[in-house]
Amino acid sequence: MTSAEKECSLKDHRVCTLRSAAVSDAAAIIDFLRISNTETYFMLRYPEEITLTEDEEIGILKNWEDSSNKLFLMALIDGEIAGTCGIAPIAEYLKTKHRGHFGISVKQKYWGLGIGSLLIREILSFAKEHGFDQIELGVYADNLRAQKLYERFGFMEWGRLPNAYKLKDGSYRDEINMILNL
């Protein structure tokens, strides 16, 4: 699904544009993924695992665009992707379509400016308007900054998956599962 473009003011008074990702953004999104996955291990993949071609990304974006119950948003500052956020049903079955899976990423140089909060507000508004009853996410147990952000929006921990992530150095990280009932 697509949403209308919206301009917002950040904590540093710069303008941030929120808009749906379009197929024309495919190459820029792949670059964003590689950068954001380089900056922190809190992402699901390592940068070298971002192997999507531009055509593959176009297919993914087209799927999001054509869906009535998925939204993939970008936050742009001066035309650069500063962050992305998406929500989609856990599954398209009658028994589970009320559950939304949520993910977000912000480039490190834009941390602390309120971009995450802007993206989450938009996603939650979309979720309420499109029949989601609960939003679910997973977060690294040692990503306290993200956990605090989610808690500010009412997300609560409901479980933990021990050793959910194994890093290159051989260490493990637990995943905290969080939920927000709308």
OpenMM code with the backbone's topology and positions (N, CA, C; nanometers):
from openmm import Vec3, app, unit

residues = "MET THR SER ALA GLU LYS GLU CYS SER LEU LYS ASP HIS ARG VAL CYS THR LEU ARG SER ALA ALA VAL SER ASP ALA ALA ALA ILE ILE ASP PHE LEU ARG ILE SER ASN THR GLU THR TYR PHE MET LEU ARG TYR PRO GLU GLU ILE THR LEU THR GLU ASP GLU GLU ILE GLY ILE LEU LYS ASN TRP GLU ASP SER SER ASN LYS LEU PHE LEU MET ALA LEU ILE ASP GLY GLU ILE ALA GLY THR CYS GLY ILE ALA PRO ILE ALA GLU TYR LEU LYS THR LYS HIS ARG GLY HIS PHE GLY ILE SER VAL LYS GLN LYS TYR TRP GLY LEU GLY ILE GLY SER LEU LEU ILE ARG GLU ILE LEU SER PHE ALA LYS GLU HIS GLY PHE ASP GLN ILE GLU LEU GLY VAL TYR ALA ASP ASN LEU ARG ALA GLN LYS LEU TYR GLU ARG PHE GLY PHE MET GLU TRP GLY ARG LEU PRO ASN ALA TYR LYS LEU LYS ASP GLY SER TYR ARG ASP GLU ILE ASN MET ILE LEU ASN LEU".split()
positions = [
    Vec3(0.0834, -0.1168, 0.0000),
    Vec3(0.0000, 0.0000, 0.0000),
    Vec3(0.0885, 0.1239, 0.0000),
    Vec3(0.0381, 0.2278, -0.0531),
    Vec3(0.1115, 0.3534, -0.0504),
    Vec3(0.0409, 0.4503, 0.0436),
    Vec3(0.1175, 0.5399, 0.1011),
    Vec3(0.0611, 0.6434, 0.1879),
    Vec3(0.1077, 0.7789, 0.1364),
    Vec3(0.0336, 0.8802, 0.1742),
    Vec3(0.0650, 1.0154, 0.1302),
    Vec3(0.1968, 1.0628, 0.1905),
    Vec3(0.2684, 1.1424, 0.1139),
    Vec3(0.3930, 1.2008, 0.1625),
    Vec3(0.3622, 1.3003, 0.2737),
    Vec3(0.4513, 1.3025, 0.3739),
    Vec3(0.4308, 1.3891, 0.4896),
    Vec3(0.5637, 1.4488, 0.5315),
    Vec3(0.5654, 1.5773, 0.5604),
    Vec3(0.6870, 1.6422, 0.6088),
    Vec3(0.6764, 1.6642, 0.7584),
    Vec3(0.7854, 1.6348, 0.8291),
    Vec3(0.7902, 1.6464, 0.9737),
    Vec3(0.9182, 1.7185, 1.0135),
    Vec3(0.9135, 1.7836, 1.1278),
    Vec3(1.0311, 1.8515, 1.1803),
    Vec3(1.1007, 1.7601, 1.2809),
    Vec3(1.2336, 1.7530, 1.2695),
    Vec3(1.3128, 1.6705, 1.3602),
    Vec3(1.3600, 1.7519, 1.4799),
    Vec3(1.4205, 1.6850, 1.5757),
    Vec3(1.4707, 1.7521, 1.6959),
    Vec3(1.5740, 1.8595, 1.6635),
    Vec3(1.6491, 1.8412, 1.5540),
    Vec3(1.7492, 1.9408, 1.5148),
    Vec3(1.6925, 2.0428, 1.4149),
    Vec3(1.5607, 2.0422, 1.3986),
    Vec3(1.4841, 2.1349, 1.3144),
    Vec3(1.4979, 2.1108, 1.1645),
    Vec3(1.5652, 2.0037, 1.1254),
    Vec3(1.5665, 1.9670, 0.9843),
    Vec3(1.4317, 1.9082, 0.9474),
    Vec3(1.4030, 1.9081, 0.8188),
    Vec3(1.2780, 1.8508, 0.7696),
    Vec3(1.3026, 1.7067, 0.7280),
    Vec3(1.2142, 1.6206, 0.7716),
    Vec3(1.2179, 1.4796, 0.7361),
    Vec3(1.0909, 1.4498, 0.6566),
    Vec3(1.1075, 1.3881, 0.5419),
    Vec3(0.9933, 1.3502, 0.4595),
    Vec3(0.9660, 1.2017, 0.4799),
    Vec3(0.8422, 1.1707, 0.5163),
    Vec3(0.7990, 1.0325, 0.5281),
    Vec3(0.7158, 0.9995, 0.4053),
    Vec3(0.7481, 0.8864, 0.3422),
    Vec3(0.6681, 0.8426, 0.2278),
    Vec3(0.6855, 0.6942, 0.2059),
    Vec3(0.5909, 0.6392, 0.1324),
    Vec3(0.5995, 0.4981, 0.0962),
    Vec3(0.7175, 0.4761, 0.0042),
    Vec3(0.7791, 0.3612, 0.0184),
    Vec3(0.8848, 0.3228, -0.0745),
    Vec3(0.8203, 0.2899, -0.2086),
    Vec3(0.8877, 0.3270, -0.3162),
    Vec3(0.8398, 0.3003, -0.4518),
    Vec3(0.9420, 0.2133, -0.5240),
    Vec3(0.8998, 0.1509, -0.6324),
    Vec3(0.9921, 0.0650, -0.7074),
    Vec3(1.1139, 0.1436, -0.7551),
    Vec3(1.0969, 0.2719, -0.7773),
    Vec3(1.2099, 0.3549, -0.8207),
    Vec3(1.3151, 0.3733, -0.7111),
    Vec3(1.2832, 0.3336, -0.5891),
    Vec3(1.3765, 0.3449, -0.4758),
    Vec3(1.4611, 0.2195, -0.4558),
    Vec3(1.4441, 0.1204, -0.5407),
    Vec3(1.5073, -0.0109, -0.5191),
    Vec3(1.6571, -0.0022, -0.4945),
    Vec3(1.7314, 0.0645, -0.5802),
    Vec3(1.8775, 0.0711, -0.5650),
    Vec3(1.9156, 0.1438, -0.4360),
    Vec3(1.8461, 0.2518, -0.4049),
    Vec3(1.8758, 0.3279, -0.2835),
    Vec3(1.8451, 0.2458, -0.1585),
    Vec3(1.7409, 0.1643, -0.1629),
    Vec3(1.7065, 0.0805, -0.0476),
    Vec3(1.8119, -0.0274, -0.0265),
    Vec3(1.8604, -0.0864, -0.1346),
    Vec3(1.9683, -0.1863, -0.1213),
    Vec3(2.0915, -0.1217, -0.0583),
    Vec3(2.1268, -0.0018, -0.1025),
    Vec3(2.2397, 0.0705, -0.0416),
    Vec3(2.2142, 0.0970, 0.1061),
    Vec3(2.0920, 0.1403, 0.1380),
    Vec3(2.0553, 0.1661, 0.2772),
    Vec3(2.0723, 0.0396, 0.3613),
    Vec3(2.0243, -0.0730, 0.3100),
    Vec3(2.0367, -0.1995, 0.3829),
    Vec3(2.1826, -0.2344, 0.4102),
    Vec3(2.2658, -0.2177, 0.3105),
    Vec3(2.4086, -0.2507, 0.3293),
    Vec3(2.4715, -0.1608, 0.4355),
    Vec3(2.4393, -0.0326, 0.4310),
    Vec3(2.4951, 0.0618, 0.5286),
    Vec3(2.4433, 0.0311, 0.6683),
    Vec3(2.3112, 0.0199, 0.6838),
    Vec3(2.2543, -0.0008, 0.8175),
    Vec3(2.2970, -0.1350, 0.8770),
    Vec3(2.3198, -0.2348, 0.7933),
    Vec3(2.3654, -0.3644, 0.8426),
    Vec3(2.5149, -0.3646, 0.8727),
    Vec3(2.5878, -0.2634, 0.8269),
    Vec3(2.7289, -0.2467, 0.8597),
    Vec3(2.7451, -0.1762, 0.9945),
    Vec3(2.6526, -0.0874, 1.0264),
    Vec3(2.6670, 0.0019, 1.1418),
    Vec3(2.6435, -0.0655, 1.2764),
    Vec3(2.5662, -0.1719, 1.2783),
    Vec3(2.5341, -0.2383, 1.4045),
    Vec3(2.5036, -0.3851, 1.3800),
    Vec3(2.5323, -0.4675, 1.4770),
    Vec3(2.4984, -0.6090, 1.4633),
    Vec3(2.3529, -0.6351, 1.5030),
    Vec3(2.2784, -0.5320, 1.5408),
    Vec3(2.1392, -0.5489, 1.5820),
    Vec3(2.0450, -0.5788, 1.4659),
    Vec3(2.0967, -0.5837, 1.3457),
    Vec3(2.0149, -0.6174, 1.2292),
    Vec3(2.0171, -0.7689, 1.2097),
    Vec3(1.9249, -0.8199, 1.1302),
    Vec3(1.9148, -0.9638, 1.1101),
    Vec3(2.0295, -1.0207, 1.0276),
    Vec3(2.0789, -0.9419, 0.9326),
    Vec3(2.1816, -0.9922, 0.8403),
    Vec3(2.3102, -0.9114, 0.8526),
    Vec3(2.4178, -0.9741, 0.8084),
    Vec3(2.5430, -0.9027, 0.7897),
    Vec3(2.5381, -0.8378, 0.6515),
    Vec3(2.6153, -0.7297, 0.6298),
    Vec3(2.6090, -0.6584, 0.5013),
    Vec3(2.6349, -0.7481, 0.3803),
    Vec3(2.7268, -0.8442, 0.3938),
    Vec3(2.7580, -0.9304, 0.2798),
    Vec3(2.6426, -1.0256, 0.2465),
    Vec3(2.5450, -1.0346, 0.3364),
    Vec3(2.4276, -1.1181, 0.3102),
    Vec3(2.3181, -1.0417, 0.2358),
    Vec3(2.3404, -0.9142, 0.2133),
    Vec3(2.2470, -0.8339, 0.1331),
    Vec3(2.2864, -0.8561, -0.0126),
    Vec3(2.2288, -0.9565, -0.0724),
    Vec3(2.2673, -0.9960, -0.2081),
    Vec3(2.1569, -0.9717, -0.3101),
    Vec3(2.0539, -0.9018, -0.2708),
    Vec3(1.9436, -0.8726, -0.3625),
    Vec3(1.9918, -0.7948, -0.4838),
    Vec3(1.9388, -0.8298, -0.5977),
    Vec3(1.9616, -0.7477, -0.7162),
    Vec3(1.8569, -0.6374, -0.7172),
    Vec3(1.8784, -0.5383, -0.7970),
    Vec3(1.7802, -0.4306, -0.8078),
    Vec3(1.6462, -0.4851, -0.8574),
    Vec3(1.6482, -0.5770, -0.9517),
    Vec3(1.5232, -0.6363, -1.0023),
    Vec3(1.4496, -0.7140, -0.8930),
    Vec3(1.5234, -0.7863, -0.8104),
    Vec3(1.4596, -0.8583, -0.7002),
    Vec3(1.3962, -0.7607, -0.6012),
    Vec3(1.4669, -0.6532, -0.5709),
    Vec3(1.4127, -0.5524, -0.4790),
    Vec3(1.2901, -0.4855, -0.5398),
    Vec3(1.2911, -0.4623, -0.6687),
    Vec3(1.1736, -0.4050, -0.7363),
    Vec3(1.0533, -0.4976, -0.7172),
    Vec3(1.0736, -0.6277, -0.7320),
    Vec3(0.9655, -0.7234, -0.7109),
    Vec3(0.9103, -0.7177, -0.5693),
    Vec3(0.9988, -0.7071, -0.4717),
    Vec3(0.9576, -0.6977, -0.3312),
    Vec3(0.8777, -0.5700, -0.3084),
    Vec3(0.9296, -0.4585, -0.3596),
    Vec3(0.8608, -0.3301, -0.3411),
    Vec3(0.7256, -0.3287, -0.4116),
    Vec3(0.7176, -0.3904, -0.5269),
    Vec3(0.5906, -0.3982, -0.6006),
    Vec3(0.4880, -0.4751, -0.5179),
    Vec3(0.5325, -0.5832, -0.4539),
    Vec3(0.4437, -0.6606, -0.3685),
    Vec3(0.3893, -0.5757, -0.2537),
    Vec3(0.4768, -0.4986, -0.1909),
    Vec3(0.4331, -0.4096, -0.0818),
    Vec3(0.3362, -0.3049, -0.1349),
    Vec3(0.3694, -0.2476, -0.2484),
    Vec3(0.2877, -0.1415, -0.3082),
    Vec3(0.1480, -0.1923, -0.3447),
    Vec3(0.1397, -0.3137, -0.3957),
    Vec3(0.0124, -0.3701, -0.4420),
    Vec3(-0.0747, -0.4244, -0.3293),
    Vec3(-0.0200, -0.4378, -0.2117),
    Vec3(-0.0930, -0.4961, -0.0994),
    Vec3(-0.1787, -0.3908, -0.0298),
    Vec3(-0.2944, -0.4318, 0.0169),
    Vec3(-0.3815, -0.3399, 0.0899),
    Vec3(-0.3559, -0.3428, 0.2400),
    Vec3(-0.2744, -0.4375, 0.2875),
    Vec3(-0.2520, -0.4486, 0.4319),
    Vec3(-0.1042, -0.4536, 0.4711),
    Vec3(-0.0180, -0.4013, 0.3841),
    Vec3(0.1250, -0.3890, 0.4134),
    Vec3(0.1661, -0.2452, 0.3851),
    Vec3(0.2591, -0.1956, 0.4637),
    Vec3(0.3112, -0.0615, 0.4387),
    Vec3(0.4609, -0.0604, 0.4667),
    Vec3(0.5372, -0.0098, 0.3702),
    Vec3(0.6818, 0.0061, 0.3839),
    Vec3(0.7123, 0.1547, 0.3669),
    Vec3(0.7543, 0.2179, 0.4753),
    Vec3(0.7806, 0.3620, 0.4770),
    Vec3(0.9295, 0.3921, 0.4774),
    Vec3(0.9612, 0.5078, 0.4212),
    Vec3(1.0979, 0.5597, 0.4270),
    Vec3(1.0942, 0.6979, 0.4908),
    Vec3(1.1995, 0.7285, 0.5643),
    Vec3(1.2217, 0.8628, 0.6171),
    Vec3(1.3408, 0.9191, 0.5395),
    Vec3(1.3201, 1.0331, 0.4749),
    Vec3(1.4259, 1.0934, 0.3933),
    Vec3(1.4657, 1.2292, 0.4491),
    Vec3(1.5959, 1.2534, 0.4498),
    Vec3(1.6494, 1.3849, 0.4859),
    Vec3(1.7341, 1.4309, 0.3685),
    Vec3(1.6978, 1.5421, 0.3118),
    Vec3(1.7673, 1.5948, 0.1932),
    Vec3(1.7808, 1.4886, 0.0841),
    Vec3(1.6769, 1.4085, 0.0663),
    Vec3(1.6750, 1.3074, -0.0380),
    Vec3(1.7446, 1.1768, -0.0033),
    Vec3(1.8119, 1.1699, 0.1107),
    Vec3(1.8823, 1.0479, 0.1537),
    Vec3(1.7918, 0.9661, 0.2452),
    Vec3(1.7912, 0.8346, 0.2261),
    Vec3(1.7140, 0.7484, 0.3155),
    Vec3(1.7826, 0.7467, 0.4517),
    Vec3(1.7118, 0.7975, 0.5517),
    Vec3(1.7630, 0.7998, 0.6885),
    Vec3(1.7104, 0.6819, 0.7686),
    Vec3(1.5934, 0.6304, 0.7299),
    Vec3(1.5337, 0.5192, 0.8014),
    Vec3(1.4235, 0.4549, 0.7207),
    Vec3(1.3926, 0.3318, 0.7564),
    Vec3(1.2817, 0.2601, 0.6943),
    Vec3(1.2042, 0.1862, 0.8025),
    Vec3(1.0799, 0.1559, 0.7710),
    Vec3(0.9929, 0.0892, 0.8655),
    Vec3(0.8838, 0.0179, 0.7875),
    Vec3(0.8464, -0.1001, 0.8326),
    Vec3(0.7412, -0.1719, 0.7629),
    Vec3(0.6550, -0.2532, 0.8556),
    Vec3(0.5328, -0.2760, 0.8105),
    Vec3(0.4413, -0.3641, 0.8822),
    Vec3(0.3681, -0.4497, 0.7804),
    Vec3(0.3492, -0.5759, 0.8162),
    Vec3(0.2777, -0.6710, 0.7312),
    Vec3(0.2123, -0.7740, 0.8224),
    Vec3(0.1060, -0.8371, 0.7740),
    Vec3(0.0455, -0.9429, 0.8551),
    Vec3(0.1448, -1.0577, 0.8760),
    Vec3(0.1355, -1.1228, 0.9907),
    Vec3(0.2177, -1.2404, 1.0186),
    Vec3(0.1951, -1.3434, 0.9085),
    Vec3(0.0688, -1.3610, 0.8718),
    Vec3(0.0292, -1.4506, 0.7622),
    Vec3(-0.1066, -1.4021, 0.7110),
    Vec3(-0.1401, -1.4385, 0.5906),
    Vec3(-0.2641, -1.3925, 0.5276),
    Vec3(-0.3835, -1.4836, 0.5574),
    Vec3(-0.3803, -1.5559, 0.6660),
    Vec3(-0.4893, -1.6445, 0.7020),
    Vec3(-0.5889, -1.5724, 0.7914),
    Vec3(-0.7148, -1.6137, 0.7866),
    Vec3(-0.8181, -1.5497, 0.8677),
    Vec3(-0.7817, -1.5494, 1.0157),
    Vec3(-0.7184, -1.6560, 1.0621),
    Vec3(-0.6858, -1.6677, 1.2045),
    Vec3(-0.5688, -1.5804, 1.2477),
    Vec3(-0.4882, -1.5327, 1.1536),
    Vec3(-0.3666, -1.4592, 1.1924),
    Vec3(-0.3546, -1.3204, 1.1309),
    Vec3(-0.4434, -1.2821, 1.0429),
    Vec3(-0.4251, -1.1530, 0.9749),
    Vec3(-0.4434, -1.0322, 1.0669),
    Vec3(-0.4897, -1.0540, 1.1890),
    Vec3(-0.5022, -0.9461, 1.2870),
    Vec3(-0.3679, -0.9126, 1.3519),
    Vec3(-0.2683, -0.9986, 1.3286),
    Vec3(-0.1354, -0.9821, 1.3885),
    Vec3(-0.0408, -0.9214, 1.2860),
    Vec3(0.0213, -0.8106, 1.3221),
    Vec3(0.1166, -0.7463, 1.2330),
    Vec3(0.2588, -0.7654, 1.2817),
    Vec3(0.3491, -0.7920, 1.1867),
    Vec3(0.4920, -0.7998, 1.2177),
    Vec3(0.5551, -0.6672, 1.1775),
    Vec3(0.6356, -0.6133, 1.2649),
    Vec3(0.6895, -0.4786, 1.2503),
    Vec3(0.8419, -0.4819, 1.2510),
    Vec3(0.9034, -0.4011, 1.1652),
    Vec3(1.0482, -0.3861, 1.1642),
    Vec3(1.0869, -0.2426, 1.1319),
    Vec3(1.2006, -0.2001, 1.1854),
    Vec3(1.2454, -0.0614, 1.1670),
    Vec3(1.3975, -0.0569, 1.1656),
    Vec3(1.4519, 0.0402, 1.0931),
    Vec3(1.5959, 0.0622, 1.0898),
    Vec3(1.6216, 0.2104, 1.0619),
    Vec3(1.7176, 0.2674, 1.1332),
    Vec3(1.7575, 0.4063, 1.1126),
    Vec3(1.9094, 0.4101, 1.1020),
    Vec3(1.9606, 0.4827, 1.0032),
    Vec3(2.1059, 0.4977, 0.9902),
    Vec3(2.1622, 0.5622, 1.1165),
    Vec3(2.2782, 0.5163, 1.1563),
    Vec3(2.3392, 0.5610, 1.2815),
    Vec3(2.3567, 0.7135, 1.2889),
    Vec3(2.3929, 0.7759, 1.1780),
    Vec3(2.4160, 0.9210, 1.1845),
    Vec3(2.2875, 0.9995, 1.2106),
    Vec3(2.1730, 0.9309, 1.2043),
    Vec3(2.0448, 0.9972, 1.2300),
    Vec3(1.9813, 0.9527, 1.3615),
    Vec3(2.0526, 0.8733, 1.4405),
    Vec3(1.9993, 0.8311, 1.5696),
    Vec3(1.9798, 0.9524, 1.6594),
    Vec3(1.8769, 0.9485, 1.7406),
    Vec3(1.8528, 1.0528, 1.8402),
    Vec3(1.7788, 1.1748, 1.7885),
    Vec3(1.7353, 1.1725, 1.6629),
    Vec3(1.6658, 1.2887, 1.6055),
    Vec3(1.5134, 1.2738, 1.6059),
    Vec3(1.4634, 1.1578, 1.6473),
    Vec3(1.3185, 1.1362, 1.6503),
    Vec3(1.2634, 1.0651, 1.5282),
    Vec3(1.3507, 1.0189, 1.4396),
    Vec3(1.3043, 0.9518, 1.3171),
    Vec3(1.2327, 0.8208, 1.3515),
    Vec3(1.2866, 0.7447, 1.4434),
    Vec3(1.2221, 0.6201, 1.4832),
    Vec3(1.0808, 0.6437, 1.5342),
    Vec3(1.0648, 0.7457, 1.6168),
    Vec3(0.9323, 0.7778, 1.6702),
    Vec3(0.8360, 0.8192, 1.5596),
    Vec3(0.8835, 0.8995, 1.4652),
    Vec3(0.7979, 0.9406, 1.3527),
    Vec3(0.7505, 0.8192, 1.2735),
    Vec3(0.8434, 0.7298, 1.2430),
    Vec3(0.8086, 0.6107, 1.1656),
    Vec3(0.7106, 0.5208, 1.2420),
    Vec3(0.7358, 0.5007, 1.3692),
    Vec3(0.6476, 0.4148, 1.4489),
    Vec3(0.5075, 0.4740, 1.4567),
    Vec3(0.4969, 0.6043, 1.4789),
    Vec3(0.3648, 0.6688, 1.4839),
    Vec3(0.2856, 0.6444, 1.3556),
    Vec3(0.3525, 0.6590, 1.2416),
    Vec3(0.2853, 0.6382, 1.1136),
    Vec3(0.2424, 0.4930, 1.0950),
    Vec3(0.3296, 0.4012, 1.1317),
    Vec3(0.2986, 0.2590, 1.1181),
    Vec3(0.1829, 0.2210, 1.2093),
    Vec3(0.1820, 0.2703, 1.3316),
    Vec3(0.0733, 0.2368, 1.4240),
    Vec3(-0.0591, 0.2949, 1.3769),
    Vec3(-0.0557, 0.4140, 1.3210),
    Vec3(-0.1768, 0.4736, 1.2649),
    Vec3(-0.2308, 0.3871, 1.1510),
    Vec3(-0.1430, 0.3448, 1.0620),
    Vec3(-0.1814, 0.2568, 0.9523),
    Vec3(-0.2392, 0.1266, 1.0082),
    Vec3(-0.1727, 0.0695, 1.1077),
    Vec3(-0.2158, -0.0582, 1.1649),
    Vec3(-0.3579, -0.0488, 1.2202),
    Vec3(-0.3864, 0.0584, 1.2914),
    Vec3(-0.5203, 0.0765, 1.3489),
    Vec3(-0.6244, 0.0898, 1.2384),
    Vec3(-0.5914, 0.1648, 1.1344),
    Vec3(-0.6854, 0.1882, 1.0242),
    Vec3(-0.7085, 0.0635, 0.9390),
    Vec3(-0.6162, -0.0327, 0.9433),
    Vec3(-0.6245, -0.1490, 0.8557),
    Vec3(-0.6506, -0.2803, 0.9295),
    Vec3(-0.7071, -0.2704, 1.0480),
    Vec3(-0.7590, -0.3876, 1.1159),
    Vec3(-0.6614, -0.4734, 1.1940),
    Vec3(-0.5421, -0.4243, 1.2181),
    Vec3(-0.4504, -0.5009, 1.3031),
    Vec3(-0.4929, -0.4836, 1.4490),
    Vec3(-0.4938, -0.5927, 1.5226),
    Vec3(-0.5258, -0.5869, 1.6653),
    Vec3(-0.4021, -0.5883, 1.7520),
    Vec3(-0.2956, -0.6456, 1.6994),
    Vec3(-0.1710, -0.6475, 1.7755),
    Vec3(-0.0523, -0.6405, 1.6809),
    Vec3(0.0531, -0.5781, 1.7304),
    Vec3(0.1783, -0.5628, 1.6554),
    Vec3(0.2861, -0.6380, 1.7331),
    Vec3(0.3675, -0.7136, 1.6585),
    Vec3(0.4709, -0.7956, 1.7199),
    Vec3(0.6070, -0.7627, 1.6606),
    Vec3(0.7099, -0.7746, 1.7415),
    Vec3(0.8463, -0.7528, 1.6938),
    Vec3(0.9434, -0.8318, 1.7784),
    Vec3(1.0618, -0.8501, 1.7244),
    Vec3(1.1720, -0.9116, 1.7968),
    Vec3(1.2871, -0.8127, 1.8025),
    Vec3(1.3554, -0.8067, 1.9150),
    Vec3(1.4656, -0.7137, 1.9328),
    Vec3(1.5774, -0.7834, 2.0105),
    Vec3(1.7012, -0.7535, 1.9738),
    Vec3(1.8148, -0.8082, 2.0479),
    Vec3(1.8025, -0.7694, 2.1955),
    Vec3(1.8308, -0.8634, 2.2830),
    Vec3(1.8188, -0.8388, 2.4267),
    Vec3(1.9127, -0.7286, 2.4740),
    Vec3(2.0253, -0.7089, 2.4056),
    Vec3(2.1178, -0.6038, 2.4468),
    Vec3(2.0971, -0.4722, 2.3703),
    Vec3(1.9912, -0.4626, 2.2915),
    Vec3(1.9586, -0.3376, 2.2226),
    Vec3(1.8617, -0.2574, 2.3099),
    Vec3(1.9153, -0.2045, 2.4190),
    Vec3(1.8334, -0.1342, 2.5178),
    Vec3(1.7715, -0.0071, 2.4618),
    Vec3(1.8421, 0.0591, 2.3739),
    Vec3(1.7909, 0.1828, 2.3131),
    Vec3(1.6612, 0.1549, 2.2368),
    Vec3(1.6601, 0.0511, 2.1555),
    Vec3(1.5402, 0.0161, 2.0794),
    Vec3(1.4283, -0.0282, 2.1738),
    Vec3(1.4619, -0.1073, 2.2746),
    Vec3(1.3594, -0.1531, 2.3683),
    Vec3(1.2896, -0.0357, 2.4361),
    Vec3(1.3664, 0.0645, 2.4759),
    Vec3(1.3080, 0.1824, 2.5410),
    Vec3(1.2161, 0.2582, 2.4445),
    Vec3(1.2557, 0.2682, 2.3187),
    Vec3(1.1713, 0.3319, 2.2178),
    Vec3(1.0390, 0.2565, 2.2048),
    Vec3(1.0453, 0.1262, 2.1910),
    Vec3(0.9234, 0.0465, 2.1766),
    Vec3(0.8347, 0.0586, 2.3007),
    Vec3(0.8958, 0.0574, 2.4184),
    Vec3(0.8187, 0.0697, 2.5424),
    Vec3(0.7466, 0.2040, 2.5510),
    Vec3(0.8092, 0.3099, 2.4989),
    Vec3(0.7423, 0.4417, 2.4984),
    Vec3(0.6128, 0.4388, 2.4188),
    Vec3(0.6032, 0.3490, 2.3221),
    Vec3(0.4821, 0.3367, 2.2414),
    Vec3(0.3875, 0.2301, 2.2960),
    Vec3(0.4220, 0.1704, 2.4084),
    Vec3(0.3332, 0.0747, 2.4728),
    Vec3(0.3653, -0.0716, 2.4485),
    Vec3(0.4718, -0.1018, 2.3738),
    Vec3(0.5103, -0.2411, 2.3536),
    Vec3(0.5556, -0.3009, 2.4864),
    Vec3(0.5227, -0.4278, 2.5059),
    Vec3(0.5621, -0.4986, 2.6274),
    Vec3(0.6318, -0.6293, 2.5896),
    Vec3(0.7285, -0.6684, 2.6715),
    Vec3(0.7947, -0.7973, 2.6505),
    Vec3(0.6982, -0.9095, 2.6838),
    Vec3(0.6924, -1.0105, 2.5974),
    Vec3(0.6079, -1.1271, 2.6258),
    Vec3(0.6870, -1.2573, 2.6250),
    Vec3(0.8118, -1.2491, 2.5842),
    Vec3(0.8915, -1.3709, 2.5836),
    Vec3(1.0340, -1.3444, 2.5397),
    Vec3(1.1144, -1.4468, 2.5504),
    Vec3(1.2557, -1.4356, 2.5157),
    Vec3(1.2990, -1.5666, 2.4506),
    Vec3(1.3744, -1.5544, 2.3428),
    Vec3(1.4297, -1.6716, 2.2752),
    Vec3(1.5800, -1.6727, 2.3009),
    Vec3(1.6262, -1.7625, 2.3856),
    Vec3(1.7694, -1.7681, 2.4163),
    Vec3(1.8516, -1.8023, 2.2917),
    Vec3(1.9683, -1.7401, 2.2809),
    Vec3(2.0631, -1.7694, 2.1729),
    Vec3(2.0013, -1.7585, 2.0334),
    Vec3(1.9122, -1.6648, 2.0156),
    Vec3(1.8434, -1.6490, 1.8874),
    Vec3(1.9386, -1.6075, 1.7756),
    Vec3(2.0430, -1.5342, 1.8109),
    Vec3(2.1387, -1.4846, 1.7116),
    Vec3(2.2789, -1.5304, 1.7501),
    Vec3(2.3521, -1.5803, 1.6512),
    Vec3(2.4921, -1.6169, 1.6730),
    Vec3(2.5773, -1.5243, 1.5871),
    Vec3(2.6621, -1.4462, 1.6527),
    Vec3(2.7458, -1.3493, 1.5836),
    Vec3(2.8719, -1.4157, 1.5287),
    Vec3(2.9405, -1.3451, 1.4402),
    Vec3(3.0620, -1.3992, 1.3780),
    Vec3(3.1691, -1.4378, 1.4789),
    Vec3(3.1736, -1.3656, 1.5917),
    Vec3(3.2747, -1.3958, 1.6929),
    Vec3(3.2391, -1.5189, 1.7772),
    Vec3(3.1246, -1.5820, 1.7459),
    Vec3(3.0827, -1.7017, 1.8169),
    Vec3(2.9936, -1.6763, 1.9371),
    Vec3(2.9757, -1.5483, 1.9733),
    Vec3(2.8890, -1.5160, 2.0871),
    Vec3(2.7424, -1.5198, 2.0440),
    Vec3(2.6556, -1.5370, 2.1417),
    Vec3(2.5121, -1.5449, 2.1164),
    Vec3(2.4415, -1.4243, 2.1772),
    Vec3(2.3275, -1.3918, 2.1195),
    Vec3(2.2409, -1.2872, 2.1744),
    Vec3(2.0986, -1.3421, 2.1800),
    Vec3(2.0306, -1.3138, 2.2902),
    Vec3(1.8900, -1.3508, 2.3031),
    Vec3(1.8036, -1.2521, 2.2251),
    Vec3(1.6856, -1.2980, 2.1877),
    Vec3(1.5866, -1.2097, 2.1261),
    Vec3(1.4722, -1.1894, 2.2242),
    Vec3(1.4356, -1.0629, 2.2439),
    Vec3(1.3184, -1.0314, 2.3240),
    Vec3(1.2028, -1.0118, 2.2277),
    Vec3(1.0925, -1.0823, 2.2559),
    Vec3(0.9728, -1.0670, 2.1753),
    Vec3(0.8823, -0.9666, 2.2450),
    Vec3(0.8341, -0.8688, 2.1673),
    Vec3(0.7499, -0.7634, 2.2240),
    Vec3(0.6187, -0.7575, 2.1467),
    Vec3(0.5158, -0.7087, 2.2151),
    Vec3(0.3825, -0.7012, 2.1573),
    Vec3(0.3158, -0.5708, 2.1988),
    Vec3(0.2334, -0.5190, 2.1093),
    Vec3(0.1496, -0.4027, 2.1396),
    Vec3(0.0084, -0.4380, 2.0976),
    Vec3(-0.0842, -0.4352, 2.1933),
    Vec3(-0.2251, -0.4567, 2.1623),
    Vec3(-0.2874, -0.3215, 2.1306),
    Vec3(-0.3506, -0.3148, 2.0146),
    Vec3(-0.4100, -0.1875, 1.9706),
    Vec3(-0.5539, -0.1755, 2.0191),
] * unit.nanometer
topology = app.Topology()
chain = topology.addChain("A")
for resn in residues:
    res = topology.addResidue(resn, chain)
    for name in ("N", "CA", "C"):
        topology.addAtom(name, app.Element.getBySymbol(name[0]), res)
